[in-house]
Amino acid sequence: MTEYKALRHIPHANLFRQGDVFVLFGELFGRGYANGLVDEARAAGMTILGITVGRRNDDGSLRALTAEEHAEAEAKLGGRIVNVPLMAGFDMDAPAGEQNPTEMLSGITLKGWQEDKLDWDKIEACRQAGVRRFSESASQAMAEIDKLIPDGANVFFAHTMAGGIPRIKAFLAIANRIYKGRGDRFMSSRALLDSDLGKLILMNFDEVSANTLKYLIDASGAIRERITAKGGQVRYTAYGYHGTEVLIGDEYKWQTYTNYTQGYAKMRLESIAEAAWQQGIFATVFNCPEIRTNSSDIFVGVELSLFPLLTALKKEGGGAWAQAQWDTCQSLLGEGVSLQSILDKLESYLQTETSAGFRNYEAWPMDNTPELADLMIGTSDEITSLHTDKKALITDHLSALVVEATGPLMFHGAAEKIAPVLWLNHDIIARQLNELHK
Ligand SMILES: NC(=O)c1ccc[n+]([C@@H]2O[C@H](COP(=O)([O-])OP(=O)(O)OC[C@H]3O[C@@H](n4cnc5c(N)ncnc54)[C@H](O)[C@@H]3O)[C@@H](O)[C@H]2O)c1
């Protein structure tokens, strides 16, 4: 069990400047967490480098980006992208001539998936093939990146990879039920975890969301040695999730989205950073708040805990700027709906026994229940319906604020070398935002 350590001060350590190099290990999407760090690196004048996960051909094979895709990705990042496909996971990998896990599972149905059995020796061979492919590509990409980093520079590696849901049609339907289903459509996350399909998915999550940090640390070993031998410093960060403290009844309390199936992989990610730290490699997993991004949109209700951030902004000394955030959020609501009424609804939601029953750090990540799905998805749907435009939600605005705050907290926090695992809760997010907008 990871020691719970929250960041309670705003870090100001300055290590990275012009001539230093920032490497994004993952692709950059419009709403993604990585934007916070990329903005900081850019503002500090660092050279920005990136990688790509590649794209799949129609036959499932992995390819590099086309010239057009490459140019577009580089423009979005504002830096060079090494065009070696780094798609993680082994759902589409197999030893030559064998079926990959996606092919093995192509026959599963919504009715029979819980009984379907997998051949674990074959799965292990696929996993090894995927790991080999990824590690070799990571070494190749790092050799290219090495050439772009001058002696004397400091280097910041930002890991952002998470995912691993295999592209199996029937599974998408199952996932929809587990993460979005209530009433008749409810499906138990425990049923998934107890099935062979679920076990395979957890293995793939481990590969994509956790082990890639280890492969990055290993593949960048030569860069690290060269840089440190010349007096430079190297840092690694990764985005974790392990619940967040938010204001409940005027006190910051740890709470979590349930069911977070990826939680096992996130705990493995924490242990990878801890092991690296013990070897003198400064890798920090920053456990970040729930926000809405391309990756989290499937988890209906994950966004609910964002609302109390508004209260935190005021509690942490927020002035005119904090009030302006309240005003912006109020303006997104339909006629006659007050922001306070939404915050009150959230407070009652967080105070219910159903919701409080999941505030158990030791038991994390807990299984979902029909009662929780009913309450959480119901509350989420209700609040969404009170907006003027379902495409302009309060939680979109608040997500962008959280991303903005995590940028400097992680950028300077990594420079300060505080600990291998740190929670960024609503208190520090609010304080950082208020400081940025003084
Ligand atoms: N959204 C949240 O609520 C939340 C909360 C805490 C932590 N995080 C973490 O933040 C990080 C960024 O996620 P985000 O929510 O900003 O979403 P995002 O969609 O912007 O980022 C997902 C990242 O994962 C990469 N990725 C996806 N599948 C991959 C694969 N098979 N192989 C290699 N890379 C793959 C993408 O290229 C991208 O860089 C993730 O580690 C995520 O778990 C998110």
The ligand as an SDF file (V2000), in Angstrom:
LIG
                    3D

 44 48  0  0  0  0  0  0  0  0999 V2000
   -8.8440   12.2410  -16.6850 N   0  0  0  0  0  0  0  0  0  0  0  0
   -8.7220   12.0000  -15.4040 C   0  0  0  0  0  0  0  0  0  0  0  0
   -9.6650   12.1490  -14.6350 O   0  0  0  0  0  0  0  0  0  0  0  0
   -7.3820   11.5810  -14.8440 C   0  0  0  0  0  0  0  0  0  0  0  0
   -7.1930   11.6460  -13.4610 C   0  0  0  0  0  0  0  0  0  0  0  0
   -5.9510   11.2980  -12.9290 C   0  0  0  0  0  0  0  0  0  0  0  0
   -4.9330   10.8720  -13.7920 C   0  0  0  0  0  0  0  0  0  0  0  0
   -5.1700   10.8040  -15.1340 N   0  0  0  0  0  0  0  0  0  0  0  0
   -4.0540   10.3290  -15.9820 C   0  0  0  0  0  0  0  0  0  0  0  0
   -3.5820   11.3710  -16.8020 O   0  0  0  0  0  0  0  0  0  0  0  0
   -2.8940   10.8060  -17.9150 C   0  0  0  0  0  0  0  0  0  0  0  0
   -3.3840   11.4770  -19.1770 C   0  0  0  0  0  0  0  0  0  0  0  0
   -4.7460   11.1430  -19.3930 O   0  0  0  0  0  0  0  0  0  0  0  0
   -5.8680   12.1780  -19.7810 P   0  0  0  0  0  0  0  0  0  0  0  0
   -7.0620   11.8810  -18.9540 O   0  0  0  0  0  0  0  0  0  0  0  0
   -5.3090   13.5390  -19.7840 O   0  0  0  0  0  0  0  0  0  0  0  0
   -6.3120   11.7260  -21.2240 O   0  0  0  0  0  0  0  0  0  0  0  0
   -5.6720   11.8440  -22.7000 P   0  0  0  0  0  0  0  0  0  0  0  0
   -6.6140   11.0600  -23.5290 O   0  0  0  0  0  0  0  0  0  0  0  0
   -5.3900   13.2290  -23.0600 O   0  0  0  0  0  0  0  0  0  0  0  0
   -4.2870   11.0730  -22.5840 O   0  0  0  0  0  0  0  0  0  0  0  0
   -4.1350    9.6770  -22.6830 C   0  0  0  0  0  0  0  0  0  0  0  0
   -2.6860    9.3790  -23.0560 C   0  0  0  0  0  0  0  0  0  0  0  0
   -2.5030    7.9720  -23.1450 O   0  0  0  0  0  0  0  0  0  0  0  0
   -1.8560    7.6460  -24.3600 C   0  0  0  0  0  0  0  0  0  0  0  0
   -2.2960    6.3060  -24.7500 N   0  0  0  0  0  0  0  0  0  0  0  0
   -3.5600    5.8130  -24.8380 C   0  0  0  0  0  0  0  0  0  0  0  0
   -3.5500    4.5240  -25.2260 N   0  0  0  0  0  0  0  0  0  0  0  0
   -2.2460    4.1910  -25.3850 C   0  0  0  0  0  0  0  0  0  0  0  0
   -1.5690    3.0030  -25.7730 C   0  0  0  0  0  0  0  0  0  0  0  0
   -2.2130    1.8780  -26.0830 N   0  0  0  0  0  0  0  0  0  0  0  0
   -0.2020    3.0460  -25.8370 N   0  0  0  0  0  0  0  0  0  0  0  0
    0.4880    4.1500  -25.5370 C   0  0  0  0  0  0  0  0  0  0  0  0
   -0.1120    5.2990  -25.1490 N   0  0  0  0  0  0  0  0  0  0  0  0
   -1.4510    5.3090  -25.0710 C   0  0  0  0  0  0  0  0  0  0  0  0
   -2.2810    8.7310  -25.3170 C   0  0  0  0  0  0  0  0  0  0  0  0
   -1.3650    8.8620  -26.3840 O   0  0  0  0  0  0  0  0  0  0  0  0
   -2.2740    9.9640  -24.3990 C   0  0  0  0  0  0  0  0  0  0  0  0
   -0.9740   10.4940  -24.2750 O   0  0  0  0  0  0  0  0  0  0  0  0
   -3.1830    9.3120  -17.8620 C   0  0  0  0  0  0  0  0  0  0  0  0
   -2.1120    8.6580  -17.2370 O   0  0  0  0  0  0  0  0  0  0  0  0
   -4.4140    9.2450  -16.9910 C   0  0  0  0  0  0  0  0  0  0  0  0
   -4.6020    8.0060  -16.3630 O   0  0  0  0  0  0  0  0  0  0  0  0
   -6.3600   11.1730  -15.6740 C   0  0  0  0  0  0  0  0  0  0  0  0
  1  2  1  0
  2  3  2  0
  2  4  1  0
  4  5  1  0
  4 44  2  0
  5  6  2  0
  6  7  1  0
  7  8  2  0
  8  9  1  0
  8 44  1  0
  9 10  1  0
  9 42  1  0
 10 11  1  0
 11 12  1  0
 11 40  1  0
 12 13  1  0
 13 14  1  0
 14 15  2  0
 14 16  1  0
 14 17  1  0
 17 18  1  0
 18 19  2  0
 18 20  1  0
 18 21  1  0
 21 22  1  0
 22 23  1  0
 23 24  1  0
 23 38  1  0
 24 25  1  0
 25 26  1  0
 25 36  1  0
 26 27  1  0
 26 35  1  0
 27 28  2  0
 28 29  1  0
 29 30  1  0
 29 35  2  0
 30 31  1  0
 30 32  2  0
 32 33  1  0
 33 34  2  0
 34 35  1  0
 36 37  1  0
 36 38  1  0
 38 39  1  0
 40 41  1  0
 40 42  1  0
 42 43  1  0
M  CHG  2   8   1  16  -1
M  END
$$$$
